[in-house]
Amino acid sequence: PGVDILSTIPGNNYENFNGTSMAAPHVSGLAALVLSKNKSLKADVVKGLIAKNCDAFTSAPPVPMGAGRINASKTLAATP
């Protein structure tokens, strides 16, 4: 899940939040960018590209999807 993701809040301010609700829009957006480059890719391939090309967090404990920050530039460069 996302950690310390800057988000807008009422009153024209910003605050950091954690959790999958904060990370999902970023990952979904990257998936859309990957598919815009190659519409024929299957969901499991898109998921693999994103996971394989993230920047690892060496201090985070292992989690099912891995611990890392998505890297849009690296992911798009690796997209066939």
Backbone as a chain_set.jsonl record, in Angstrom:
{"seq": "PGVDILSTIPGNNYENFNGTSMAAPHVSGLAALVLSKNKSLKADVVKGLIAKNCDAFTSAPPVPMGAGRINASKTLAATP", "coords": {"N": [[0.823, -1.209, 0.0], [0.26, 2.328, -0.417], [2.43, 4.8, 1.001], [2.755, 7.731, 2.82], [1.64, 9.437, 0.776], [1.11, 12.321, -0.949], [-1.793, 14.25, -0.849], [-4.71, 16.101, -1.859], [-6.73, 18.092, 0.332], [-9.789, 19.301, 1.875], [-10.218, 22.875, 1.851], [-8.243, 23.785, 0.277], [-5.709, 22.627, 0.764], [-2.938, 20.381, 1.582], [-2.113, 17.007, 2.49], [-0.397, 14.152, 3.857], [-1.157, 10.745, 3.251], [-1.755, 7.228, 3.925], [-2.014, 3.888, 2.559], [-3.856, 1.473, 0.512], [-5.875, 2.757, -0.877], [-4.75, 5.145, -1.507], [-2.603, 4.453, -3.107], [-3.66, 3.043, -5.271], [-4.798, 4.738, -7.402], [-2.463, 5.719, -8.629], [-1.122, 3.421, -9.531], [-3.082, 2.388, -11.216], [-3.203, 4.433, -13.108], [-0.649, 4.201, -14.249], [-0.902, 1.655, -15.344], [-2.797, 2.23, -17.309], [-1.281, 3.932, -18.947], [0.655, 2.107, -19.858], [-1.0, 0.365, -21.32], [-1.854, 2.168, -23.233], [0.31, 2.329, -24.8], [0.586, -0.261, -25.756], [-2.02, -1.882, -26.655], [-2.702, -4.564, -26.799], [-1.749, -6.053, -24.691], [-2.152, -8.383, -22.038], [-3.795, -8.399, -18.804], [-2.241, -9.673, -16.781], [0.319, -9.448, -17.811], [0.71, -6.676, -17.885], [0.575, -6.158, -15.14], [2.846, -7.59, -14.319], [4.884, -6.165, -15.652], [4.753, -3.688, -14.347], [5.334, -4.438, -11.67], [7.883, -5.623, -11.954], [9.458, -3.496, -12.736], [9.535, -1.621, -10.705], [10.944, 0.608, -8.232], [12.834, -0.703, -5.767], [12.269, -0.877, -2.228], [14.558, -1.072, 0.133], [14.417, -1.142, 2.879], [11.919, -1.987, 3.612], [9.64, -4.524, 4.835], [9.096, -7.82, 3.365], [6.266, -8.146, 1.239], [3.184, -9.39, -0.246], [2.98, -8.308, -2.963], [5.431, -7.263, -3.216], [7.766, -4.741, -2.201], [7.902, -1.534, -3.113], [8.385, 1.445, -5.117], [6.423, 2.572, -7.739], [7.731, 2.927, -11.033], [7.299, 4.852, -13.543], [8.634, 5.701, -15.89], [10.642, 3.733, -16.296], [9.018, 1.453, -16.489], [7.444, 2.013, -18.762], [9.46, 2.151, -20.68], [10.19, -0.505, -20.768], [8.0, -1.701, -21.839], [6.683, -3.734, -24.304]], "CA": [[0.0, 0.0, 0.0], [0.981, 3.592, -0.466], [2.883, 5.386, 2.265], [3.078, 9.159, 2.719], [1.271, 9.957, -0.542], [0.553, 13.661, -0.825], [-3.142, 14.346, -1.407], [-5.423, 17.34, -1.552], [-7.768, 18.023, 1.351], [-10.624, 20.505, 1.847], [-9.589, 24.121, 2.267], [-7.116, 24.046, -0.636], [-4.492, 22.231, 1.464], [-2.388, 19.063, 1.277], [-1.744, 16.171, 3.627], [0.071, 12.816, 3.49], [-1.985, 9.633, 3.682], [-1.234, 5.892, 3.654], [-2.972, 2.834, 2.263], [-4.102, 1.089, -0.87], [-6.731, 3.757, -1.517], [-3.886, 6.207, -1.993], [-1.702, 3.908, -4.12], [-4.4, 2.5, -6.417], [-4.891, 5.64, -8.558], [-1.166, 5.834, -9.296], [-0.871, 2.164, -10.231], [-4.07, 2.33, -12.304], [-2.77, 5.377, -14.135], [0.488, 3.615, -14.953], [-1.444, 0.561, -16.167], [-3.427, 2.86, -18.479], [-0.196, 4.388, -19.821], [1.223, 0.911, -20.492], [-1.963, -0.095, -22.327], [-1.908, 3.135, -24.33], [1.466, 2.021, -25.627], [0.358, -1.565, -26.369], [-3.376, -2.27, -26.267], [-2.905, -6.01, -26.855], [-1.213, -6.723, -23.506], [-3.094, -8.946, -21.063], [-3.68, -7.812, -17.473], [-1.132, -10.255, -16.021], [1.561, -8.912, -18.373], [0.79, -5.294, -17.394], [0.906, -6.273, -13.716], [4.236, -8.017, -14.237], [5.746, -5.057, -16.07], [4.773, -2.687, -13.271], [6.028, -5.002, -10.51], [9.29, -5.874, -12.278], [10.173, -2.24, -12.976], [9.431, -0.667, -9.602], [12.152, 0.892, -7.465], [12.704, -1.462, -4.522], [12.549, -0.276, -0.926], [15.375, -2.062, 0.828], [14.12, -1.162, 4.316], [10.551, -2.462, 3.858], [9.519, -5.978, 4.945], [8.466, -8.42, 2.181], [4.808, -8.212, 1.19], [2.823, -10.195, -1.414], [3.296, -7.695, -4.251], [6.76, -6.667, -3.145], [7.782, -3.407, -1.606], [8.597, -0.64, -4.011], [7.707, 2.62, -5.673], [6.308, 2.374, -9.181], [8.614, 3.754, -11.84], [6.595, 4.947, -14.825], [9.583, 5.8, -16.989], [11.258, 2.422, -16.49], [7.968, 0.531, -16.927], [7.086, 2.321, -20.164], [10.599, 1.789, -21.523], [10.217, -1.973, -20.859], [6.761, -2.175, -22.454], [6.881, -4.123, -25.721]], "C": [[0.855, 1.256, 0.0], [1.328, 4.111, 0.912], [3.277, 6.83, 1.999], [2.821, 9.72, 1.325], [0.554, 11.291, -0.346], [-0.792, 13.734, -1.535], [-3.768, 15.683, -1.041], [-6.471, 17.074, -0.479], [-8.591, 19.31, 1.276], [-9.876, 21.728, 2.386], [-8.364, 24.448, 1.439], [-5.764, 23.773, 0.028], [-4.07, 20.834, 1.043], [-2.062, 18.336, 2.565], [-1.272, 14.817, 3.101], [-0.859, 11.76, 4.063], [-1.317, 8.324, 3.295], [-2.371, 4.964, 3.221], [-3.184, 2.582, 0.789], [-4.997, 2.09, -1.589], [-5.919, 4.916, -2.074], [-2.993, 5.719, -3.133], [-2.437, 3.502, -5.394], [-4.512, 3.462, -7.6], [-3.581, 5.765, -9.333], [-0.868, 4.577, -10.115], [-1.836, 2.021, -11.41], [-3.687, 3.256, -13.443], [-1.599, 4.837, -14.935], [0.029, 2.46, -15.837], [-2.091, 1.128, -17.431], [-2.371, 3.366, -19.46], [0.439, 3.215, -20.564], [0.295, 0.433, -21.606], [-2.103, 0.893, -23.476], [-0.753, 2.913, -25.303], [1.292, 0.7, -26.374], [-0.977, -2.119, -25.881], [-3.603, -3.777, -26.216], [-2.383, -6.746, -25.624], [-2.33, -7.203, -22.588], [-2.804, -8.353, -19.688], [-2.492, -8.365, -16.69], [0.22, -9.753, -16.53], [1.765, -7.477, -17.887], [1.205, -5.299, -15.926], [2.378, -6.647, -13.539], [5.213, -6.92, -14.611], [5.876, -4.017, -14.959], [5.577, -3.198, -12.08], [7.526, -5.156, -10.763], [10.104, -4.584, -12.367], [10.023, -1.205, -11.874], [10.795, -0.475, -8.956], [11.974, 0.248, -6.098], [12.996, -0.596, -3.301], [13.321, -1.315, -0.13], [15.032, -2.168, 2.307], [12.734, -1.726, 4.628], [10.529, -3.982, 3.981], [8.852, -6.548, 3.689], [6.942, -8.445, 2.322], [4.435, -8.932, -0.096], [3.186, -9.6, -2.77], [4.705, -7.131, -4.284], [6.66, -5.284, -2.531], [8.57, -2.503, -2.533], [7.738, 0.522, -4.447], [7.621, 2.416, -7.175], [7.197, 3.369, -9.904], [8.029, 3.792, -13.243], [7.564, 4.958, -15.994], [10.187, 4.442, -17.309], [10.236, 1.411, -17.019], [7.609, 0.762, -18.385], [8.225, 1.964, -21.114], [10.671, 0.277, -21.74], [8.99, -2.542, -21.563], [7.0, -2.502, -23.924], [5.916, -3.425, -26.652]], "O": [[2.027, 1.231, 0.374], [0.596, 3.882, 1.876], [4.034, 7.12, 1.073], [3.677, 10.399, 0.757], [-0.47, 11.372, 0.333], [-0.913, 13.325, -2.69], [-3.402, 16.31, -0.046], [-7.027, 15.979, -0.391], [-8.151, 20.296, 0.687], [-9.018, 21.616, 3.261], [-7.541, 25.276, 1.83], [-4.814, 24.545, -0.107], [-4.749, 20.179, 0.251], [-1.773, 18.95, 3.592], [-1.693, 14.382, 2.029], [-1.298, 11.857, 5.209], [-0.425, 8.3, 2.447], [-3.542, 5.233, 3.489], [-2.759, 3.358, -0.066], [-4.88, 2.252, -2.803], [-6.353, 5.591, -3.007], [-2.662, 6.493, -4.031], [-1.881, 3.611, -6.487], [-4.33, 3.021, -8.735], [-3.592, 5.901, -10.557], [-0.415, 4.666, -11.257], [-1.436, 1.579, -12.487], [-3.832, 2.901, -14.613], [-1.552, 4.992, -16.155], [0.517, 2.304, -16.957], [-1.94, 0.556, -18.51], [-2.544, 3.243, -20.672], [0.729, 3.313, -21.757], [0.75, 0.13, -22.709], [-2.439, 0.491, -24.59], [-0.837, 3.268, -26.479], [1.785, 0.549, -27.491], [-1.052, -2.747, -24.824], [-4.597, -4.228, -25.647], [-2.561, -7.96, -25.525], [-3.327, -6.51, -22.391], [-1.703, -7.864, -19.435], [-1.803, -7.609, -16.004], [1.168, -9.646, -15.752], [2.878, -7.103, -17.517], [2.082, -4.537, -15.52], [3.07, -6.075, -12.697], [6.25, -6.759, -13.968], [6.97, -3.531, -14.672], [6.41, -2.472, -11.538], [8.342, -4.856, -9.891], [11.306, -4.586, -12.101], [10.346, -0.035, -12.077], [11.691, -1.304, -9.119], [11.065, 0.612, -5.353], [13.849, 0.291, -3.334], [12.76, -2.347, 0.239], [15.328, -3.187, 2.932], [12.406, -1.925, 5.798], [11.305, -4.666, 3.314], [8.115, -5.832, 3.012], [6.409, -8.731, 3.394], [5.288, -9.081, -0.971], [3.658, -10.325, -3.646], [5.121, -6.573, -5.299], [5.567, -4.741, -2.371], [9.773, -2.689, -2.716], [6.536, 0.577, -4.183], [8.626, 2.119, -7.821], [7.391, 4.499, -9.454], [8.239, 2.874, -14.037], [7.327, 4.281, -16.995], [10.237, 4.044, -18.473], [10.553, 0.606, -17.895], [7.483, -0.189, -19.156], [7.978, 1.52, -22.235], [11.157, -0.177, -22.776], [8.942, -3.737, -21.854], [7.461, -1.658, -24.692], [5.957, -3.646, -27.862]]}, "num_chains": 1, "name": "protein.A"}
